[in-house]
Amino acid sequence: MDRNGMDQGGGAWRTEEVLATCRRVSSAQLTVWVERHWLRPRHEGTGFVFSAADMARLEMICDLREDLALDDEAMPVVLSLLDTVYGLRRRLRVLAEAIGDLPPEARYLLQDELRKREEKEG
């Protein structure tokens, strides 16, 4: 970490840096969002350290509140759905990589099986 507490590799921001970077959120709002587990920064000493993922999520929460006028009741539902979608995307990426590592014969068999199942459903 540099002298400002920022991790130059993966990115880490202390609360003051978050508030200076994202002016759309107040200190009180940020505290509430952490308490509600909408953001999950690392607790360090007397404060929090936010990762790059936390910062992206913070921006997304601000966008959802401002652009879609999402209220505090709807936010946990939307965040949970988005977390599920992002989790599924990660799993699909891992699955695609694993399939890519299979021998060609196995990939062809899998493609054939998937095609049969899709035809059955469709």
GROMACS elastic network, one bead per residue, 0.5 to 0.9 nm:
[ bonds ]
;  ai    aj funct       b0    kb
    1     4     6  0.75981   500
    1     5     6  0.54147   500
    1     6     6  0.51595   500
    1     8     6  0.64511   500
    1     9     6  0.85336   500
    1    12     6  0.82864   500
    2     5     6  0.54409   500
    2     6     6  0.54895   500
    2     7     6  0.63930   500
    2     8     6  0.70942   500
    3     6     6  0.73800   500
    4     7     6  0.88269   500
    4    13     6  0.87019   500
    4    14     6  0.85872   500
    4    17     6  0.87875   500
    5    12     6  0.73139   500
    5    13     6  0.69186   500
    5    14     6  0.68644   500
    5    49     6  0.87136   500
    6     9     6  0.88294   500
    6    11     6  0.62753   500
    6    13     6  0.55722   500
    6    14     6  0.75553   500
    6    17     6  0.88655   500
    6    49     6  0.89403   500
    7    10     6  0.61041   500
    7    13     6  0.77254   500
    7    51     6  0.89905   500
    8    11     6  0.55445   500
    8    12     6  0.76349   500
    9    12     6  0.86314   500
   10    51     6  0.74262   500
   10    52     6  0.67707   500
   11    50     6  0.81833   500
   11    51     6  0.58088   500
   11    52     6  0.53319   500
   11    53     6  0.89129   500
   12    49     6  0.60888   500
   12    50     6  0.53892   500
   12    52     6  0.64369   500
   12    55     6  0.89461   500
   13    16     6  0.79015   500
   13    17     6  0.56089   500
   13    18     6  0.59700   500
   13    48     6  0.82571   500
   13    49     6  0.54074   500
   13    51     6  0.65133   500
   13    52     6  0.80774   500
   13    55     6  0.83621   500
   14    17     6  0.52880   500
   14    18     6  0.62562   500
   14    19     6  0.88053   500
   14    47     6  0.73497   500
   14    48     6  0.59118   500
   14    50     6  0.62012   500
   15    18     6  0.50365   500
   15    19     6  0.62704   500
   15    20     6  0.86314   500
   15    27     6  0.81823   500
   15    30     6  0.85040   500
   15    47     6  0.70687   500
   15    48     6  0.60900   500
   15    49     6  0.67501   500
   15    50     6  0.74121   500
   16    19     6  0.52045   500
   16    20     6  0.62046   500
   16    21     6  0.85857   500
   16    27     6  0.85666   500
   17    21     6  0.59473   500
   17    22     6  0.84084   500
   18    21     6  0.50706   500
   18    22     6  0.58690   500
   18    23     6  0.83168   500
   18    25     6  0.89271   500
   18    50     6  0.76476   500
   18    55     6  0.75753   500
   19    22     6  0.52848   500
   19    23     6  0.58415   500
   19    24     6  0.82180   500
   19    25     6  0.67527   500
   19    26     6  0.68534   500
   19    27     6  0.68313   500
   19    30     6  0.83514   500
   20    23     6  0.60319   500
   21    24     6  0.89702   500
   22    25     6  0.63172   500
   22    26     6  0.88586   500
   22    55     6  0.85262   500
   22    58     6  0.82676   500
   22    59     6  0.75165   500
   23    26     6  0.72593   500
   24    59     6  0.85594   500
   24    62     6  0.68032   500
   25    28     6  0.82421   500
   25    29     6  0.61584   500
   25    30     6  0.64663   500
   25    58     6  0.85962   500
   25    62     6  0.73458   500
   26    29     6  0.51476   500
   26    30     6  0.61403   500
   26    31     6  0.86092   500
   27    30     6  0.51186   500
   27    31     6  0.62209   500
   27    32     6  0.87091   500
   28    31     6  0.51737   500
   28    32     6  0.62845   500
   28    33     6  0.86747   500
   29    32     6  0.50881   500
   29    33     6  0.60899   500
   29    34     6  0.86016   500
   30    33     6  0.51117   500
   30    34     6  0.62321   500
   30    35     6  0.86106   500
   30    39     6  0.84565   500
   30    58     6  0.87146   500
   31    34     6  0.52065   500
   31    35     6  0.61798   500
   31    36     6  0.86397   500
   32    36     6  0.60799   500
   32    37     6  0.85094   500
   32    38     6  0.87148   500
   33    36     6  0.50521   500
   33    37     6  0.61481   500
   33    38     6  0.52119   500
   33    39     6  0.60229   500
   33    40     6  0.88251   500
   34    38     6  0.58896   500
   34    40     6  0.61364   500
   34    41     6  0.74709   500
   35    38     6  0.76975   500
   35    39     6  0.81466   500
   35    40     6  0.87557   500
   36    39     6  0.76819   500
   36    76     6  0.86180   500
   37    40     6  0.57779   500
   37    76     6  0.89478   500
   38    57     6  0.83224   500
   38    58     6  0.84649   500
   38    61     6  0.83905   500
   38    75     6  0.84405   500
   38    76     6  0.71828   500
   38    79     6  0.74852   500
   39    50     6  0.85792   500
   39    54     6  0.61571   500
   39    55     6  0.87954   500
   39    57     6  0.71665   500
   39    58     6  0.71375   500
   40    43     6  0.88354   500
   40    50     6  0.77708   500
   40    54     6  0.69127   500
   41    48     6  0.58597   500
   41    49     6  0.54902   500
   41    51     6  0.67739   500
   41    54     6  0.66316   500
   42    47     6  0.85545   500
   42    48     6  0.55387   500
   42    49     6  0.50940   500
   42    50     6  0.64549   500
   42    51     6  0.80803   500
   43    46     6  0.75529   500
   43    47     6  0.59926   500
   43    49     6  0.63310   500
   43    50     6  0.89135   500
   44    47     6  0.55239   500
   44    48     6  0.55287   500
   44    49     6  0.65759   500
   45    48     6  0.77678   500
   50    53     6  0.78950   500
   50    54     6  0.55369   500
   50    55     6  0.66601   500
   51    55     6  0.63063   500
   51    56     6  0.86916   500
   52    55     6  0.50107   500
   52    56     6  0.62407   500
   52    57     6  0.86054   500
   53    56     6  0.50762   500
   53    57     6  0.61329   500
   53    58     6  0.85071   500
   54    57     6  0.50331   500
   54    58     6  0.60256   500
   54    59     6  0.86464   500
   55    59     6  0.62812   500
   55    60     6  0.85977   500
   56    59     6  0.51847   500
   56    60     6  0.62268   500
   56    61     6  0.87097   500
   57    61     6  0.61157   500
   57    62     6  0.85853   500
   58    61     6  0.51056   500
   58    62     6  0.62592   500
   58    63     6  0.86121   500
   59    62     6  0.50754   500
   59    63     6  0.61455   500
   59    64     6  0.86322   500
   60    64     6  0.60919   500
   60    65     6  0.85543   500
   61    64     6  0.50779   500
   61    65     6  0.61417   500
   61    66     6  0.85320   500
   61    70     6  0.89489   500
   61    75     6  0.80361   500
   61    79     6  0.83589   500
   62    65     6  0.51703   500
   62    66     6  0.60267   500
   62    67     6  0.81928   500
   63    66     6  0.51539   500
   63    67     6  0.53960   500
   63    68     6  0.73321   500
   63    69     6  0.86904   500
   64    67     6  0.55261   500
   64    68     6  0.51223   500
   64    69     6  0.64590   500
   64    70     6  0.57771   500
   64    71     6  0.88408   500
   64    75     6  0.81241   500
   65    68     6  0.58196   500
   65    71     6  0.66614   500
   65    72     6  0.86609   500
   65    75     6  0.82879   500
   66    69     6  0.52295   500
   66    70     6  0.74567   500
   67    70     6  0.80980   500
   68    71     6  0.89769   500
   70    73     6  0.81454   500
   70    74     6  0.61983   500
   70    75     6  0.62639   500
   70    78     6  0.88715   500
   71    74     6  0.55301   500
   71    75     6  0.61589   500
   72    75     6  0.52763   500
   72    76     6  0.74641   500
   73    76     6  0.67544   500
   73    77     6  0.77936   500
   74    77     6  0.54451   500
   74    78     6  0.63088   500
   74    79     6  0.86769   500
   75    78     6  0.51608   500
   75    79     6  0.59669   500
   75    80     6  0.84201   500
   76    79     6  0.50720   500
   76    80     6  0.59443   500
   76    81     6  0.85405   500
   77    80     6  0.51607   500
   77    81     6  0.62658   500
   77    82     6  0.86592   500
   78    81     6  0.51161   500
   78    82     6  0.61231   500
   78    83     6  0.85163   500
   79    82     6  0.50282   500
   79    83     6  0.59926   500
   79    84     6  0.85164   500
   80    83     6  0.50353   500
   80    84     6  0.62105   500
   80    85     6  0.87049   500
   81    84     6  0.50400   500
   81    85     6  0.62554   500
   81    86     6  0.86802   500
   82    85     6  0.50029   500
   82    86     6  0.61059   500
   82    87     6  0.84056   500
   83    86     6  0.51570   500
   83    87     6  0.59671   500
   83    88     6  0.85220   500
   84    87     6  0.50316   500
   84    88     6  0.61234   500
   84    89     6  0.85881   500
   85    88     6  0.51271   500
   85    89     6  0.61970   500
   85    90     6  0.87266   500
   86    90     6  0.62710   500
   86    91     6  0.86994   500
   87    90     6  0.51579   500
   87    91     6  0.62967   500
   87    92     6  0.86429   500
   88    91     6  0.50389   500
   88    92     6  0.60462   500
   88    93     6  0.85266   500
   89    92     6  0.50777   500
   89    93     6  0.61441   500
   89    94     6  0.86819   500
   90    93     6  0.51159   500
   90    94     6  0.63353   500
   90    95     6  0.86421   500
   91    94     6  0.50992   500
   91    95     6  0.60969   500
   91    96     6  0.85563   500
   92    96     6  0.59957   500
   92    97     6  0.84962   500
   93    96     6  0.50918   500
   93    97     6  0.61947   500
   93    98     6  0.86257   500
   94    97     6  0.50932   500
   94    98     6  0.61723   500
   94    99     6  0.86071   500
   95    98     6  0.50283   500
   95    99     6  0.61021   500
   95   100     6  0.84794   500
   96    99     6  0.50476   500
   96   100     6  0.60465   500
   96   101     6  0.86873   500
   97   101     6  0.63905   500
   97   102     6  0.89977   500
   98   101     6  0.51612   500
   98   102     6  0.66884   500
   99   102     6  0.52500   500
   99   103     6  0.85830   500
   99   106     6  0.85041   500
   99   107     6  0.65757   500
   99   110     6  0.86540   500
  100   103     6  0.80792   500
  100   104     6  0.86037   500
  100   107     6  0.75940   500
  101   104     6  0.87511   500
  101   107     6  0.89005   500
  102   105     6  0.80761   500
  102   106     6  0.61264   500
  102   107     6  0.61986   500
  103   106     6  0.54526   500
  103   107     6  0.64644   500
  103   108     6  0.89094   500
  104   107     6  0.50489   500
  104   108     6  0.62200   500
  104   109     6  0.86652   500
  105   108     6  0.52006   500
  105   109     6  0.62858   500
  105   110     6  0.86685   500
  106   109     6  0.50734   500
  106   110     6  0.61439   500
  106   111     6  0.86009   500
  107   110     6  0.50508   500
  107   111     6  0.60928   500
  107   112     6  0.85568   500
  108   111     6  0.50547   500
  108   112     6  0.61287   500
  108   113     6  0.85743   500
  109   112     6  0.51389   500
  109   113     6  0.61797   500
  109   114     6  0.86325   500
  110   113     6  0.50436   500
  110   114     6  0.60877   500
  110   115     6  0.85255   500
  111   114     6  0.51211   500
  111   115     6  0.61076   500
  111   116     6  0.86548   500
  112   115     6  0.51377   500
  112   116     6  0.62942   500
  112   117     6  0.87655   500
  113   116     6  0.51542   500
  113   117     6  0.63043   500
  113   118     6  0.86977   500
  114   117     6  0.51391   500
  114   118     6  0.61396   500
  114   119     6  0.86058   500
  115   118     6  0.51644   500
  115   119     6  0.62077   500
  115   120     6  0.86252   500
  116   119     6  0.51985   500
  116   120     6  0.62303   500
  116   121     6  0.88270   500
  117   121     6  0.63306   500
  117   122     6  0.86180   500
  118   121     6  0.51550   500
  118   122     6  0.59717   500
  119   122     6  0.51007   500
